Amino acid sequence: MIHNGANLIGQRFTKLLVTGLAYTDERGNRVWECVCDCGGHILATTVKLRHRYKSCGCLVGRHGPITHGKTGTRVWNIWAGMLGRCYVKTSGSYRDYGARGITVCERWKTFENFYVDMGDPPDKHSIDRINNDGNYEPGNCRWATSKEQRANQRPRRTR
C-alpha cells in the first residue's frame, strides 16, 4: 500500500512499465520495480522515472540500442501481454488476471528469462496457465492451441 504520494504501479515512462514498489529509502523516496520494453529490469526512484530514465539503459548503448532482438516479435508480444493483464489496471483483461491476484513470477518479469524457459510458441499456440488460479511461472505454463485453452477455461459466472 502506498501511504505517501502517487502509486505508480501500472504507469509507463517511455519504455519502462512500473510493476511494483521495491522499497522506500531512508529519506522517504519510493524506489519502484520496472520492466523495460526490451525485457530489462531496473529499480528507479519516482524522480528519476518522471525526469530522467527512459529505459533500463538499452537506449544508450555505445553503438545504438542494446536489445535481445525479439522486441515486437510474436513471443515478445505474448510476454508483454501477460505482464499487462497482471499489472496494468487499464488493460481490458486486468479484471480476469491482476484483479484476481494472478501475477508473473519474478524470473519472468525479464523477457530473456521467460524466453529461455518457454522458447518460441509453435504456430497457432499461445500461453496457457495449466492451473487457472495459479500464476504465470515455470511449471504452470505451456504453449496451447485455442481448443486446448477453451477446454482449460475456468467456468464463466452468469450475470
C-alpha positions in Angstrom: 0.0 0.0 0.0 1.3 3.5 -0.9 0.8 5.9 2.0 2.6 9.0 0.8 2.4 10.3 -2.8 1.4 8.7 -6.0 1.1 5.0 -6.7 3.0 4.5 -10.0 2.2 0.7 -10.4 1.0 0.1 -13.9 2.2 3.5 -15.2 4.5 3.7 -18.2 7.5 6.0 -18.5 8.7 5.8 -22.2 10.0 2.2 -22.3 9.6 1.4 -18.6 6.5 -0.1 -17.0 6.3 0.1 -13.2 5.4 -3.3 -11.8 5.8 -2.8 -8.1 7.1 -0.9 -5.1 10.5 -2.3 -4.2 11.1 -0.2 -1.0 11.2 3.3 0.5 14.7 4.5 1.2 15.9 6.2 4.4 15.0 9.7 3.0 11.4 8.6 2.2 12.0 8.2 -1.6 10.0 5.4 -3.1 12.0 3.0 -5.3 10.0 1.2 -8.0 10.5 -2.1 -9.8 10.3 -1.5 -13.5 10.4 -3.7 -16.6 11.7 -2.3 -19.8 10.2 -3.0 -23.3 13.4 -4.8 -24.1 13.0 -7.1 -21.2 15.4 -5.4 -18.8 14.6 -5.0 -15.2 15.6 -2.0 -13.1 14.8 -0.1 -9.8 14.2 3.6 -10.0 13.0 6.4 -7.8 9.9 8.4 -8.6 12.0 11.5 -9.6 14.2 9.5 -11.9 11.2 7.9 -13.6 9.5 11.2 -14.1 12.5 13.3 -15.2 15.4 11.1 -16.3 15.0 7.4 -17.1 13.5 6.4 -20.4 14.7 2.8 -20.4 16.7 0.2 -18.5 19.8 1.6 -20.3 19.1 -0.2 -23.6 18.6 3.2 -25.3 22.2 4.4 -24.5 24.3 1.6 -26.0 27.7 2.5 -27.5 26.6 1.6 -31.0 22.9 2.2 -30.7 20.1 0.4 -28.8 21.0 -2.8 -27.0 18.2 -5.4 -27.3 17.7 -9.1 -27.4 16.4 -8.8 -31.0 13.0 -10.1 -30.1 11.1 -6.8 -29.4 7.9 -6.8 -31.4 8.0 -10.5 -32.3 5.1 -12.8 -31.5 6.8 -14.2 -28.4 7.7 -10.8 -27.1 4.1 -9.5 -27.6 2.8 -12.6 -25.7 5.2 -11.8 -22.9 4.2 -8.1 -22.8 0.5 -9.0 -22.9 1.0 -11.3 -19.9 2.5 -8.5 -17.9 -0.2 -6.1 -19.0 -3.0 -8.4 -17.9 -1.5 -8.8 -14.5 -0.2 -5.3 -13.7 -1.9 -2.7 -15.9 -5.2 -1.7 -14.3 -6.4 -0.1 -17.6 -5.9 -3.3 -19.5 -9.2 -4.8 -20.7 -8.2 -8.2 -19.2 -6.9 -6.9 -15.9 -10.1 -7.9 -14.0 -9.7 -11.5 -15.0 -6.0 -11.6 -14.1 -4.4 -8.9 -11.9 -7.6 -8.1 -10.0 -7.9 -11.8 -9.2 -4.4 -11.9 -7.8 -2.7 -13.6 -10.8 0.9 -12.4 -11.0 4.0 -13.1 -13.1 6.9 -14.8 -11.2 10.0 -12.5 -10.6 12.1 -14.5 -13.1 9.6 -13.9 -15.9 9.4 -10.2 -15.4 12.6 -10.2 -17.5 11.9 -11.2 -21.1 15.2 -13.1 -21.6 14.3 -15.5 -18.7 10.8 -16.0 -20.0 12.2 -16.8 -23.4 14.8 -19.3 -22.0 12.0 -21.1 -20.2 9.3 -21.0 -22.9 11.0 -20.5 -26.2 9.1 -19.5 -29.3 5.4 -20.6 -29.4 4.5 -23.1 -32.1 2.2 -21.8 -34.8 -1.4 -21.3 -33.6 -0.4 -21.6 -29.9 -0.4 -19.0 -27.1 0.5 -19.1 -23.5 -1.8 -21.1 -21.2 -1.8 -21.4 -17.4 -2.4 -25.1 -16.5 -3.9 -24.1 -13.2 -6.2 -21.2 -14.0 -5.9 -19.9 -10.4 -2.1 -20.1 -10.5 0.4 -17.6 -11.6 2.4 -17.2 -14.7 5.5 -19.2 -13.8 7.6 -22.2 -15.0 5.7 -25.4 -14.3 2.3 -23.7 -14.6 2.5 -22.5 -18.2 2.6 -24.2 -21.6 2.0 -23.3 -25.2 -1.5 -24.4 -26.1 -3.9 -24.2 -29.1 -7.2 -22.2 -28.7 -9.0 -25.6 -28.5 -6.8 -26.7 -25.6 -7.3 -23.3 -23.9 -11.1 -23.5 -24.2 -11.1 -26.9 -22.6 -9.0 -25.4 -19.7 -11.1 -22.3 -19.1 -12.5 -21.5 -15.7 -16.3 -21.5 -15.6 -17.9 -18.2 -16.5 -20.2 -16.6 -14.0 -23.6 -15.6 -15.2 -24.7 -12.1 -14.5 
